[in-house]
Amino acid sequence: MDKDNTEKKRISKAFTMIICCTYLIVTGLLVHHLSQTKPVHPEIRLDERPSQTPLVDIPLEVILNPPQIAETPANDIPVQANVSPGKLRLKGFSARGEKTEKLLHPFIIEVADEHEIDPDLIKAIIWAESSFNPNAVSQKGALGLMQLMPSTARSLGVKDCMNPKKNIGAGVRYFKELMHEFDGDEKLALAAYNAGSGKVREYNGVPPFKATRYYLKKVLSYYERLKARTAMEINKT
């Protein structure tokens, strides 16, 4: 009887060990299988942008040939230099404006050389006028990058004010005329560009208008910052 009980206990113990070993083996195989299996759901990337409002890069041909009807100008941002724009960025300059500036840089250099005007000054005017938005239209009807009034554009022989190159070319020619009119005085020429040459002559200097004085201060501030950036770019080359 004792022998039978002992034998049963030994068989039971052996059977229990077999079950435990089988469980461990099966569990190990299952864990290995799961670790090798790819997830069913797509991988989530942290660098992906939501698809609700995709960012669109405007091609050069679109920048240089914009539609006739434009948006209201964003009249507050700065400019570049007479060396090819590099990676140096100035605080407050919009990325979109800087991209347009870089695309138009070769043409601005060409026009600046033709009329003997510092390209940084031309860019400062453009930043102050339109923030380098080629589609800018003011509430008073000024158009394009250099915010030409239709009457001024017609007097300069320009029909398509919203064409960036034609707008800049006409704007620079107009500013050069003002420089001649005021004997090369940049401040008076800038004041006349904003308020009209008649007002500058009427007040025998910069008109006391708050908007004109703010405009003059903004352009000159941009001009100094752009000249500093140009110097930094030159030193890097």
C-alpha positions in Angstrom: 0.0 0.0 0.0 2.8 2.4 1.0 4.6 1.4 -2.2 1.6 2.3 -4.3 1.2 5.7 -2.6 4.9 6.5 -3.2 4.7 5.5 -6.8 1.5 7.6 -7.3 3.2 10.6 -5.7 6.3 10.2 -7.9 4.1 10.0 -11.1 2.1 13.0 -10.0 5.3 15.0 -9.4 6.7 14.0 -12.7 3.5 14.9 -14.5 3.4 18.3 -12.8 7.0 19.1 -13.9 6.1 18.1 -17.5 3.1 20.5 -17.4 5.3 23.4 -16.0 8.0 22.8 -18.6 5.5 22.7 -21.4 3.9 26.0 -20.1 7.3 27.7 -20.0 8.2 26.6 -23.5 4.9 27.6 -25.0 5.0 31.0 -23.2 8.6 31.6 -24.5 7.6 30.8 -28.0 4.6 33.1 -27.9 6.7 36.1 -26.5 9.3 35.6 -29.2 6.6 35.5 -31.9 5.0 38.7 -30.7 8.3 40.5 -30.5 8.9 39.7 -34.2 5.4 40.8 -35.4 5.0 44.3 -36.8 2.1 46.4 -35.5 -1.1 46.4 -37.5 -1.6 50.2 -37.1 0.5 52.6 -39.1 3.6 54.1 -37.5 3.0 57.5 -36.0 5.7 60.1 -36.9 6.1 63.1 -34.7 7.4 65.2 -37.6 4.3 64.8 -39.7 2.1 67.9 -40.0 -1.6 67.7 -39.9 -3.1 67.6 -43.4 -5.8 70.1 -42.7 -3.9 73.2 -43.9 -1.0 72.1 -46.1 1.9 74.5 -46.6 2.5 75.3 -50.2 5.8 76.5 -51.6 5.1 79.2 -54.3 7.1 78.4 -57.5 9.3 81.2 -58.9 7.1 81.5 -62.0 4.1 82.2 -59.7 6.0 84.7 -57.6 7.1 86.6 -60.7 3.7 86.4 -62.4 1.1 86.7 -59.6 -2.6 87.0 -60.2 -4.1 90.4 -60.8 -6.3 90.4 -57.6 -4.2 90.5 -54.4 -4.5 90.3 -50.7 -4.3 93.2 -48.3 -0.6 94.1 -47.5 1.2 93.0 -44.4 2.8 96.4 -44.0 5.5 95.6 -41.3 8.7 93.6 -41.9 12.4 94.0 -43.3 15.2 93.3 -46.1 18.4 91.9 -47.6 21.7 92.8 -49.2 24.0 93.2 -52.3 25.5 89.8 -51.7 23.6 86.6 -52.3 21.3 86.1 -49.3 22.7 83.4 -47.0 21.3 81.8 -43.9 21.6 84.8 -41.7 18.1 85.9 -40.6 17.1 89.1 -39.0 14.5 89.1 -36.2 11.1 90.1 -37.4 11.6 89.2 -41.1 9.0 86.8 -42.3 10.2 83.5 -43.8 7.8 83.9 -46.8 9.0 87.5 -47.4 12.7 86.4 -47.2 12.0 83.6 -49.7 10.5 86.1 -52.2 13.4 88.5 -51.5 15.9 85.8 -52.3 14.2 84.9 -55.5 14.2 88.5 -56.6 17.7 89.3 -55.3 19.5 89.1 -58.7 16.9 91.4 -60.4 17.2 93.9 -57.5 21.0 94.0 -57.9 20.6 94.6 -61.6 18.1 97.5 -61.1 20.2 98.9 -58.2 23.3 99.0 -60.4 21.4 100.6 -63.3 20.1 103.5 -61.2 23.1 103.6 -58.8 21.1 103.0 -55.6 22.1 100.8 -52.8 20.2 97.5 -53.2 19.8 97.3 -49.4 17.9 100.6 -49.5 15.6 99.3 -52.3 14.9 96.2 -50.2 14.3 98.3 -47.1 11.7 100.3 -49.0 10.0 97.1 -50.2 10.0 95.6 -46.7 8.4 98.7 -45.3 5.9 99.0 -48.1 4.7 95.4 -48.6 6.9 93.0 -46.5 7.9 91.5 -49.8 4.4 90.5 -50.6 4.0 90.7 -54.4 0.2 90.7 -54.1 0.0 93.5 -51.6 -2.8 96.0 -52.2 -3.3 98.9 -49.7 -6.7 100.4 -48.7 -5.8 103.5 -50.8 -5.1 101.3 -53.8 -1.3 101.2 -53.8 -0.2 98.1 -55.6 2.6 95.4 -55.4 5.9 95.2 -53.8 6.8 98.9 -53.9 3.1 100.0 -53.4 2.8 102.1 -56.5 -0.3 104.1 -57.0 -2.0 103.4 -60.4 -1.5 107.0 -61.5 2.2 106.9 -60.6 2.6 103.6 -62.5 0.9 105.0 -65.6 3.2 108.0 -65.5 6.1 105.5 -65.5 4.7 103.5 -68.4 3.8 100.5 -66.3 0.5 98.7 -67.1 1.0 95.5 -65.0 1.7 96.8 -61.5 1.3 93.3 -60.0 4.3 91.9 -61.9 7.1 91.9 -59.4 9.9 92.9 -61.8 7.9 95.6 -63.5 6.8 96.9 -60.1 10.3 97.1 -58.7 11.7 98.6 -61.9 9.1 101.4 -61.8 9.4 101.9 -58.1 13.2 102.3 -58.3 12.9 104.7 -61.2 10.4 106.8 -59.3 12.6 106.8 -56.2 15.6 107.8 -58.4 13.6 110.8 -59.7 12.8 111.8 -56.2 16.5 111.6 -55.3 17.3 114.0 -58.2 14.5 116.3 -57.2 15.8 116.6 -53.6 19.5 116.8 -54.5 20.4 113.3 -53.4 18.8 113.6 -49.9 17.7 110.1 -49.0 15.5 111.2 -46.1 13.6 113.8 -48.2 13.3 111.3 -51.1 11.9 108.7 -48.8 9.4 111.2 -47.2 8.3 112.2 -50.7 7.9 108.5 -51.7 5.5 108.2 -48.8 3.7 111.6 -48.7 4.4 113.0 -52.1 7.0 115.5 -53.2 4.5 118.4 -53.0 4.1 117.9 -49.2 7.9 117.8 -48.8 8.3 121.1 -50.6 5.3 122.6 -48.8 6.9 121.9 -45.4 10.4 122.5 -46.7 11.5 119.1 -45.2 10.0 116.0 -43.8 6.2 116.6 -43.3 5.0 116.5 -39.7 2.6 113.6 -40.5 2.9 110.8 -37.9 2.5 108.1 -40.6 5.3 109.6 -42.8 7.7 110.0 -39.8 7.0 106.4 -38.8 7.6 105.2 -42.3 10.9 107.1 -42.6 12.1 105.7 -39.3 11.1 102.2 -40.3 12.8 102.3 -43.7 16.0 103.7 -42.2 16.0 101.1 -39.4 15.6 98.3 -42.0 18.3 99.8 -44.1 20.8 99.8 -41.2 20.0 96.2 -40.3 20.3 95.1 -43.9 23.7 96.8 -44.4 24.9 95.1 -41.2 23.7 91.8 -42.6 25.4 92.4 -45.9 28.7 93.1 -44.1 28.4 89.9 -42.2 27.7 87.9 -45.4 30.7 89.5 -47.1 32.9 88.6 -44.1 31.8 85.0 -44.3 32.9 84.7 -48.0 
